[in-house]
C-alpha cells in the first residue's frame, strides 16, 4: 500500500486526512498519482494538487521536482499546499 496524506486545504477538498492506495510493481509516478486521485472520485483534488505551489514529500523527504516521484509499497506521500498564516 502507498499512503497519501493530505495537508491543509487539500484535506478539506479530499474530505479526509489520508488515503491508502494499492501499489504496483512499477511504482507510482506523478501522472499515476493524479490518475489515482481522479479515480478516487476527486477531480477537484487532482486539479488542486496540480498547482505549482503544492509540494510533495515522500517518506519525509521533500522532492525538488514532482516528476521524480517514484513511490513504492510502504511509502508515504505527503501533499503540501502553500502555508498561510499571520
Buried (B, 14 or more C-beta within 10 A) or exposed (E): EBBBBBBBEBBEBBEBEBBEBEBEEEBBBBEBBBEBBBEBEBEEBBEBBEEEEBBBBBEEEEBEEBEEBBBBEEBBBBBBBEEEEE
